[in-house]
């Protein structure tokens, strides 16, 4: 009896019809223009990724305005009042304007991370660069996912 119940539950769970969506087929927009303000390195990486995913044969023509803000604050100090950790916060505001329908959409993403201060200044700069790259990659993935979702809603 248990085998019959288990086999019925197995058939119900596996037969749900769930399919993984290929995001390449969902990109039906072409980016006409990208304007950016704020941190130049972060904006450069975001622009390159967005232009890479843009479909030249897309039906929607959009323009994108990107505003980035990078803040570095002190997270921890030791007993000698020396800084031991910094906290980095990157905030990105993306505005999308559809050229055909004149619709405007805006969304905001924020990522936080911290890095340790090393004994050598060059190593500390390297640590900051690595955390900034990691946070930027996370933001880019979030922006691309949201852009695909919003453009398919139009």
Backbone as ProteinMPNN parsed JSONL, in Angstrom:
{"seq_chain_A": "XXXXXXXXXXXXXXXXXXXXXXXXXXXXXXXXXXXXXXXXXXXXXXXXXXXXXXXXXXXXXXXXXXXXXXXXXXXXXXXXXXXXXXXXXXXXXXXXXXXXXXXXXXXXXXXXXXXXXXXXXXXXXXXXXXXXXXXXXXXXXXXXXXXXXXXXXX", "coords_chain_A": {"N_chain_A": [[0.82, -1.19, 0.0], [1.96, 1.216, 0.784], [3.823, 1.537, -1.241], [2.209, 2.083, -3.437], [1.07, 4.557, -2.727], [3.431, 6.094, -2.581], [4.301, 5.914, -5.248], [2.192, 7.234, -6.569], [2.386, 9.829, -5.468], [4.937, 10.445, -6.392], [4.48, 10.525, -9.187], [2.702, 12.686, -9.343], [4.271, 14.825, -8.414], [6.448, 14.885, -10.244], [5.149, 15.285, -12.629], [4.391, 17.941, -12.987], [4.787, 19.819, -14.973], [6.641, 21.848, -15.032], [9.001, 23.987, -16.519], [12.261, 25.08, -17.271], [12.936, 28.35, -18.13], [14.363, 29.617, -21.042], [16.336, 32.318, -21.032], [17.368, 33.682, -23.157], [15.5, 33.659, -25.19], [13.623, 35.369, -24.219], [14.538, 37.922, -24.47], [13.553, 40.501, -26.093], [14.083, 43.075, -26.898], [15.679, 46.09, -28.001], [18.424, 48.055, -27.236], [18.596, 51.433, -27.44], [19.853, 53.732, -26.425], [22.112, 54.482, -23.799], [22.427, 56.199, -20.886], [24.533, 57.422, -18.337], [25.365, 58.163, -14.946], [27.491, 58.864, -12.179], [29.617, 56.482, -10.576], [32.254, 55.686, -12.66], [33.605, 53.272, -13.384], [31.893, 51.211, -12.536], [29.595, 51.871, -14.002], [30.578, 51.497, -16.6], [30.957, 48.701, -16.728], [28.307, 47.843, -16.373], [27.065, 48.994, -18.622], [28.395, 47.641, -20.732], [27.557, 44.97, -20.337], [24.767, 45.232, -20.635], [24.586, 46.15, -23.295], [25.616, 43.909, -24.495], [23.641, 41.955, -24.077], [21.571, 43.013, -25.482], [19.189, 42.723, -28.071], [19.506, 42.876, -31.456], [17.525, 42.463, -33.289], [15.267, 42.999, -31.938], [11.889, 43.786, -30.923], [11.082, 45.891, -29.322], [12.189, 49.17, -28.701], [14.331, 50.703, -26.578], [15.478, 53.167, -24.176], [17.946, 53.677, -21.699], [18.619, 54.91, -18.471], [21.119, 55.215, -16.166], [22.019, 55.483, -12.815], [24.548, 55.516, -10.536], [25.792, 54.945, -7.239], [28.392, 54.861, -5.015], [29.347, 54.027, -1.817], [31.701, 54.171, 0.77], [32.258, 53.133, 3.954], [33.401, 53.112, 7.367], [33.611, 50.073, 9.037], [34.629, 48.515, 11.194], [36.79, 49.089, 14.015], [39.888, 48.699, 15.757], [41.283, 48.253, 19.115], [43.299, 50.154, 19.259], [42.245, 52.154, 17.796], [42.541, 51.913, 15.091], [41.538, 51.393, 11.746], [39.952, 48.422, 10.783], [38.144, 47.12, 9.133], [36.23, 47.878, 6.226], [33.08, 48.974, 4.914], [31.296, 48.559, 1.965], [28.889, 50.014, -0.069], [26.852, 49.767, -2.837], [24.66, 51.449, -4.855], [22.206, 51.351, -7.331], [20.242, 53.058, -9.616], [17.904, 52.516, -12.041], [16.408, 53.675, -14.946], [13.988, 53.071, -17.337], [12.964, 53.801, -20.569], [10.514, 53.354, -22.903], [10.638, 53.625, -26.318], [8.635, 53.34, -28.24], [6.083, 53.114, -26.959], [6.263, 55.053, -25.069], [6.465, 54.565, -22.349], [7.507, 54.666, -18.973], [9.701, 53.222, -16.688], [11.017, 52.493, -13.495], [13.552, 51.264, -11.368], [15.32, 50.188, -8.412], [18.393, 49.003, -7.138], [20.475, 47.602, -4.608], [23.544, 46.716, -3.158], [25.596, 45.302, -0.62], [28.783, 44.961, 0.943], [31.759, 43.894, 2.665], [35.244, 44.497, 3.388], [38.524, 43.568, 4.46], [41.137, 45.459, 6.031], [44.407, 45.389, 4.986], [47.879, 44.702, 5.829], [49.541, 45.939, 4.035], [49.144, 48.761, 1.939], [48.591, 48.497, -0.789], [47.491, 45.949, -0.931], [45.127, 46.358, 0.47], [43.792, 48.092, -1.268], [43.499, 46.322, -3.396], [41.762, 44.462, -2.199], [39.486, 46.089, -1.899], [38.904, 46.58, -4.579], [38.261, 43.995, -5.483], [35.928, 43.37, -3.951], [34.247, 45.323, -4.909], [34.016, 44.563, -7.604], [32.714, 42.095, -7.273], [30.266, 42.88, -6.083], [29.304, 44.496, -8.139], [28.934, 42.624, -10.188], [26.865, 41.087, -9.087], [24.872, 43.057, -9.023], [24.578, 43.608, -11.758], [23.529, 41.172, -12.701], [21.071, 41.199, -11.362], [19.909, 43.508, -12.479], [19.706, 42.799, -15.195], [17.946, 40.6, -15.039], [15.645, 41.882, -13.99], [15.171, 43.754, -16.0], [14.546, 42.129, -18.208], [12.228, 40.951, -17.193], [10.536, 43.221, -16.811], [10.365, 44.257, -19.429], [9.058, 42.249, -20.774], [6.619, 42.471, -19.606], [5.539, 44.75, -20.652]], "CA_chain_A": [[0.0, 0.0, 0.0], [2.864, 2.363, 0.835], [4.441, 1.695, -2.555], [1.226, 2.712, -4.326], [1.018, 5.979, -2.349], [4.683, 6.735, -2.989], [4.349, 6.038, -6.708], [1.229, 8.273, -6.959], [2.993, 11.117, -5.094], [6.041, 10.667, -7.318], [3.917, 10.914, -10.478], [2.122, 14.03, -9.22], [5.354, 15.803, -8.271], [7.26, 14.978, -11.46], [4.318, 15.636, -13.768], [3.807, 19.27, -12.787], [4.913, 20.597, -16.189], [7.576, 22.952, -14.837], [10.104, 24.054, -17.458], [13.189, 26.18, -17.079], [12.795, 29.269, -19.255], [15.585, 30.092, -21.665], [16.241, 33.777, -21.015], [17.744, 34.206, -24.462], [14.285, 33.834, -25.99], [12.819, 36.437, -23.62], [15.12, 39.231, -24.783], [12.924, 40.991, -27.317], [14.247, 44.525, -26.923], [16.931, 46.638, -28.502], [18.792, 49.246, -26.471], [18.923, 52.539, -28.332], [20.741, 54.692, -25.79], [22.367, 54.285, -22.372], [23.021, 57.353, -20.212], [24.959, 57.009, -17.005], [25.995, 59.119, -14.042], [28.003, 58.223, -10.97], [30.899, 55.798, -10.635], [32.533, 55.371, -14.056], [33.971, 51.869, -13.572], [30.683, 50.401, -12.391], [28.749, 52.178, -15.154], [31.184, 50.886, -17.779], [30.65, 47.268, -16.708], [26.869, 47.676, -16.574], [26.788, 49.312, -20.028], [28.882, 46.555, -21.591], [26.694, 43.797, -20.191], [23.46, 45.537, -21.222], [24.734, 46.166, -24.749], [25.857, 42.538, -24.917], [22.393, 41.185, -24.101], [20.598, 43.666, -26.352], [18.869, 41.977, -29.281], [19.407, 43.813, -32.582], [16.277, 42.196, -34.003], [14.195, 43.137, -30.955], [10.712, 44.564, -31.328], [10.989, 47.076, -28.466], [13.34, 50.054, -28.699], [14.328, 51.351, -25.265], [16.643, 53.914, -23.711], [18.184, 53.382, -20.296], [19.36, 55.899, -17.691], [21.692, 54.529, -15.009], [22.659, 56.345, -11.819], [25.195, 54.681, -9.53], [26.344, 55.624, -6.07], [29.228, 53.948, -4.24], [29.711, 54.574, -0.515], [32.625, 53.382, 1.571], [32.214, 53.568, 5.346], [34.173, 52.311, 8.318], [32.781, 49.066, 9.697], [35.225, 48.118, 12.472], [38.073, 49.629, 14.464], [40.442, 47.916, 16.855], [41.48, 48.97, 20.372], [44.181, 51.298, 18.975], [41.465, 53.056, 16.945], [42.912, 51.713, 13.69], [40.451, 50.805, 10.96], [40.238, 47.032, 10.405], [37.227, 46.715, 8.067], [35.394, 48.876, 5.56], [31.823, 48.501, 4.344], [31.04, 49.177, 0.663], [27.5, 49.913, -0.516], [26.648, 50.264, -4.202], [23.238, 51.624, -5.149], [21.993, 51.629, -8.748], [18.878, 53.422, -10.017], [17.781, 52.309, -13.486], [15.158, 54.16, -15.541], [13.789, 52.549, -18.686], [11.941, 54.498, -21.339], [10.17, 52.666, -24.138], [10.528, 54.62, -27.383], [7.396, 53.177, -28.986], [4.898, 53.365, -26.147], [6.581, 56.165, -24.172], [6.287, 54.154, -20.962], [8.688, 54.852, -18.143], [9.771, 52.305, -15.565], [12.194, 52.777, -12.678], [13.803, 50.328, -10.276], [16.535, 50.448, -7.646], [19.067, 47.859, -6.543], [21.542, 47.953, -3.69], [24.343, 45.59, -2.669], [26.557, 45.665, 0.422], [29.842, 44.013, 1.226], [32.849, 44.482, 3.432], [36.572, 43.955, 3.139], [39.479, 43.796, 5.555], [42.307, 46.289, 5.774], [45.613, 44.563, 5.054], [49.06, 45.395, 6.355], [50.062, 46.761, 2.941], [48.092, 49.586, 1.334], [48.237, 47.949, -2.102], [46.602, 44.807, -0.709], [43.835, 46.924, 0.859], [43.18, 48.573, -2.511], [43.112, 45.114, -4.128], [40.567, 43.933, -1.532], [38.364, 46.967, -2.26], [38.606, 46.345, -5.996], [37.608, 42.687, -5.607], [34.562, 43.423, -3.421], [33.486, 46.156, -5.832], [33.714, 43.725, -8.767], [31.721, 41.103, -6.867], [28.982, 43.563, -5.912], [28.876, 44.938, -9.463], [28.44, 41.441, -10.901], [25.542, 40.784, -8.525], [23.942, 44.1, -9.472], [24.329, 43.419, -13.19], [22.606, 40.041, -12.845], [19.753, 41.655, -10.904], [19.397, 44.465, -13.46], [19.332, 42.063, -16.41], [16.73, 39.836, -14.742], [14.525, 42.817, -13.848], [14.931, 44.348, -17.314], [13.83, 41.122, -18.998], [10.895, 40.813, -16.609], [9.738, 44.422, -17.081], [10.132, 44.432, -20.858], [8.057, 41.266, -21.187], [5.334, 42.907, -19.074], [4.984, 45.797, -21.537]], "C_chain_A": [[0.877, 1.273, 0.0], [3.505, 2.615, -0.527], [3.486, 2.368, -3.532], [1.13, 4.203, -4.021], [2.279, 6.723, -2.782], [4.757, 6.908, -4.501], [3.365, 7.101, -7.202], [1.788, 9.659, -6.637], [4.134, 11.454, -6.04], [5.545, 11.135, -8.68], [3.341, 12.323, -10.438], [3.217, 15.086, -9.179], [6.13, 15.966, -9.569], [6.444, 15.411, -12.67], [3.71, 17.02, -13.67], [3.923, 20.156, -14.022], [5.858, 21.775, -16.074], [8.706, 22.868, -15.849], [10.982, 25.251, -17.109], [13.122, 27.047, -18.325], [14.173, 29.689, -19.757], [15.493, 31.61, -21.781], [16.627, 34.404, -22.344], [16.536, 34.459, -25.358], [13.42, 34.974, -25.466], [13.34, 37.833, -23.957], [14.576, 39.678, -26.131], [13.003, 42.51, -27.396], [15.628, 44.889, -27.453], [17.213, 47.921, -27.744], [19.29, 50.304, -27.438], [19.995, 53.425, -27.713], [20.887, 54.329, -24.316], [23.063, 55.54, -21.849], [23.412, 56.911, -18.815], [25.588, 58.172, -16.25], [26.464, 58.358, -12.809], [29.365, 57.601, -11.211], [31.159, 55.272, -12.051], [32.857, 53.898, -14.293], [32.746, 50.959, -13.504], [29.77, 50.616, -13.59], [29.273, 51.515, -16.426], [30.844, 49.401, -17.861], [29.165, 47.012, -16.963], [26.509, 47.935, -18.041], [27.194, 48.166, -20.944], [27.987, 45.338, -21.517], [25.332, 44.038, -20.83], [23.533, 45.569, -22.748], [24.983, 44.764, -25.299], [24.557, 41.736, -25.009], [21.343, 41.793, -25.02], [20.436, 42.886, -27.651], [18.661, 42.966, -30.428], [18.126, 43.626, -33.376], [15.074, 42.336, -33.067], [13.077, 44.037, -31.436], [10.578, 45.856, -30.531], [12.289, 47.87, -28.548], [13.308, 50.851, -27.399], [15.584, 52.191, -25.067], [16.726, 53.738, -22.2], [19.018, 54.492, -19.679], [19.809, 55.221, -16.405], [22.35, 55.558, -14.097], [23.233, 55.454, -10.73], [25.763, 55.546, -8.415], [27.11, 54.593, -5.255], [29.649, 54.654, -2.958], [30.641, 53.616, 0.203], [32.618, 53.96, 2.981], [33.05, 52.629, 6.207], [33.232, 51.348, 9.024], [33.315, 48.718, 11.085], [36.527, 48.861, 12.721], [38.575, 48.741, 15.594], [40.648, 48.803, 18.091], [42.342, 50.214, 20.178], [43.512, 52.362, 18.111], [41.941, 53.035, 15.487], [41.752, 51.026, 12.984], [40.856, 49.389, 10.543], [39.338, 46.544, 9.276], [36.467, 47.919, 7.532], [34.13, 48.199, 5.042], [31.582, 49.275, 3.046], [29.583, 48.935, 0.293], [27.413, 50.527, -1.906], [25.148, 50.293, -4.454], [23.105, 52.03, -6.614], [20.513, 51.919, -8.974], [18.822, 53.339, -11.535], [16.411, 52.813, -13.93], [15.111, 53.669, -16.981], [12.692, 53.359, -19.354], [11.755, 53.768, -22.651], [9.922, 53.714, -25.217], [9.187, 54.54, -28.11], [6.175, 53.594, -28.179], [5.067, 54.519, -25.162], [6.325, 55.817, -22.697], [7.605, 54.29, -20.227], [8.613, 53.902, -16.959], [11.064, 52.583, -14.82], [12.322, 51.718, -11.59], [15.178, 50.585, -9.679], [17.078, 49.145, -7.076], [20.194, 48.358, -5.649], [22.234, 46.675, -3.229], [25.353, 46.112, -1.654], [27.581, 44.562, 0.573], [30.919, 44.686, 2.046], [34.161, 43.798, 3.088], [37.495, 44.374, 4.265], [40.616, 44.695, 5.086], [43.536, 45.408, 5.974], [46.782, 45.384, 5.598], [49.698, 46.296, 5.294], [48.907, 47.511, 2.28], [47.653, 49.036, -0.017], [47.304, 46.75, -1.97], [45.209, 45.276, -0.295], [43.09, 47.435, -0.37], [42.709, 47.394, -3.353], [41.846, 44.507, -3.523], [39.333, 44.763, -1.875], [37.944, 46.736, -3.713], [37.846, 45.04, -6.179], [36.175, 42.72, -5.086], [33.689, 44.285, -4.326], [33.1, 45.366, -7.079], [32.634, 42.695, -8.444], [30.338, 41.728, -6.737], [28.426, 44.023, -7.258], [28.311, 43.776, -10.273], [27.054, 41.047, -10.397], [24.497, 41.783, -9.0], [23.591, 43.929, -10.941], [23.338, 42.277, -13.41], [21.192, 40.444, -12.436], [19.113, 42.6, -11.917], [18.923, 43.745, -14.713], [18.047, 41.28, -16.178], [15.512, 40.754, -14.668], [14.172, 43.449, -15.187], [14.159, 43.379, -18.206], [12.4, 40.982, -18.506], [10.018, 42.008, -16.957], [9.427, 44.575, -18.565], [9.132, 43.404, -21.38], [6.69, 41.592, -20.617], [4.695, 43.972, -19.959], [4.235, 45.106, -22.616]], "O_chain_A": [[0.579, 2.254, -0.68], [3.706, 3.763, -0.922], [3.923, 3.151, -4.376], [1.111, 5.025, -4.937], [2.206, 7.843, -3.288], [5.227, 7.938, -4.984], [3.669, 7.808, -8.163], [1.673, 10.571, -7.455], [4.29, 12.605, -6.447], [6.126, 12.047, -9.268], [3.478, 13.075, -11.404], [3.108, 16.123, -9.832], [6.441, 17.093, -9.956], [7.021, 15.868, -13.656], [2.629, 17.26, -14.209], [3.218, 21.161, -14.113], [5.869, 22.632, -16.958], [9.307, 21.808, -16.025], [10.488, 26.303, -16.702], [13.237, 26.547, -19.445], [15.039, 30.072, -18.97], [14.671, 32.131, -22.535], [16.25, 35.541, -22.625], [16.552, 35.369, -26.187], [12.571, 35.49, -26.193], [12.637, 38.822, -23.745], [15.08, 39.277, -27.181], [12.087, 43.156, -27.907], [16.587, 44.122, -27.367], [16.338, 48.779, -27.621], [20.269, 50.105, -28.156], [20.94, 53.826, -28.392], [19.924, 53.923, -23.665], [24.147, 55.899, -22.308], [22.709, 56.122, -18.184], [26.246, 59.036, -16.828], [25.893, 57.329, -12.448], [30.175, 58.139, -11.966], [30.364, 54.494, -12.577], [32.429, 53.33, -15.298], [32.589, 50.05, -14.319], [29.229, 49.655, -14.137], [28.489, 51.024, -17.238], [30.486, 48.898, -18.925], [28.805, 46.08, -17.681], [25.737, 47.181, -18.634], [26.433, 47.766, -21.826], [27.689, 44.731, -22.545], [24.795, 43.152, -21.496], [22.632, 45.066, -23.42], [24.609, 44.462, -26.432], [24.393, 40.926, -25.922], [20.33, 41.156, -25.308], [21.415, 42.446, -28.253], [17.752, 43.794, -30.381], [17.688, 44.546, -34.066], [13.987, 41.846, -33.374], [13.289, 44.935, -32.251], [10.009, 46.826, -31.032], [13.373, 47.292, -28.47], [12.358, 51.593, -27.149], [16.612, 51.96, -25.702], [15.707, 53.66, -21.513], [19.992, 54.959, -20.27], [18.987, 54.712, -15.644], [23.134, 56.394, -14.545], [22.496, 54.719, -10.073], [26.154, 56.696, -8.615], [26.552, 53.574, -4.85], [30.232, 55.738, -2.997], [30.405, 52.408, 0.242], [32.933, 55.134, 3.18], [33.357, 51.503, 5.816], [32.19, 51.748, 9.544], [32.547, 48.636, 12.044], [37.259, 49.214, 11.796], [37.788, 48.11, 16.299], [40.234, 49.962, 18.106], [42.14, 51.219, 20.859], [44.14, 53.354, 17.739], [41.769, 54.006, 14.75], [41.072, 50.179, 13.564], [41.949, 49.174, 10.02], [39.725, 45.642, 8.533], [36.111, 48.84, 8.268], [34.121, 46.999, 4.768], [31.655, 50.504, 3.031], [29.1, 47.804, 0.334], [27.843, 51.659, -2.127], [24.457, 49.288, -4.287], [23.797, 52.933, -7.083], [19.645, 51.139, -8.582], [19.589, 54.002, -12.232], [15.385, 52.43, -13.368], [16.066, 53.831, -17.741], [11.626, 53.576, -18.78], [12.701, 53.581, -23.416], [9.082, 54.596, -25.042], [8.658, 55.562, -28.547], [5.33, 54.345, -28.667], [4.11, 54.913, -24.495], [6.003, 56.697, -21.898], [8.677, 54.058, -20.787], [7.575, 53.794, -16.306], [12.09, 52.875, -15.435], [11.334, 51.325, -10.97], [16.073, 51.118, -10.334], [16.326, 48.297, -6.597], [20.789, 49.405, -5.904], [21.577, 45.673, -2.944], [25.895, 47.208, -1.8], [27.29, 43.385, 0.359], [30.983, 45.913, 2.112], [34.188, 42.681, 2.572], [37.281, 45.387, 4.932], [41.001, 44.691, 3.917], [43.682, 44.761, 7.011], [46.677, 46.595, 5.796], [50.323, 47.303, 5.628], [47.825, 46.956, 2.089], [46.472, 49.101, -0.356], [46.423, 46.556, -2.807], [44.214, 44.657, -0.67], [41.882, 47.229, -0.492], [41.64, 47.454, -3.96], [40.954, 44.083, -4.257], [38.259, 44.212, -2.116], [36.753, 46.704, -4.021], [36.887, 44.985, -6.95], [35.285, 42.15, -5.718], [32.503, 43.997, -4.49], [31.974, 45.487, -7.561], [31.742, 42.453, -9.257], [29.352, 41.172, -7.223], [27.219, 43.951, -7.492], [27.309, 43.938, -10.971], [26.173, 40.712, -11.188], [23.375, 41.407, -9.338], [22.433, 44.086, -11.326], [22.413, 42.401, -14.213], [20.223, 40.067, -13.096], [17.916, 42.506, -12.187], [17.853, 44.052, -15.238], [17.153, 41.291, -17.025], [14.462, 40.435, -15.226], [12.995, 43.66, -15.478], [13.216, 43.782, -18.887], [11.467, 40.903, -19.305], [8.868, 41.828, -17.358], [8.322, 44.986, -18.918], [8.426, 43.68, -22.349], [5.688, 41.052, -21.087], [3.471, 44.091, -20.016], [3.671, 45.76, -23.493]]}, "name": "protein", "num_of_chains": 1, "seq": "XXXXXXXXXXXXXXXXXXXXXXXXXXXXXXXXXXXXXXXXXXXXXXXXXXXXXXXXXXXXXXXXXXXXXXXXXXXXXXXXXXXXXXXXXXXXXXXXXXXXXXXXXXXXXXXXXXXXXXXXXXXXXXXXXXXXXXXXXXXXXXXXXXXXXXXXXX"}
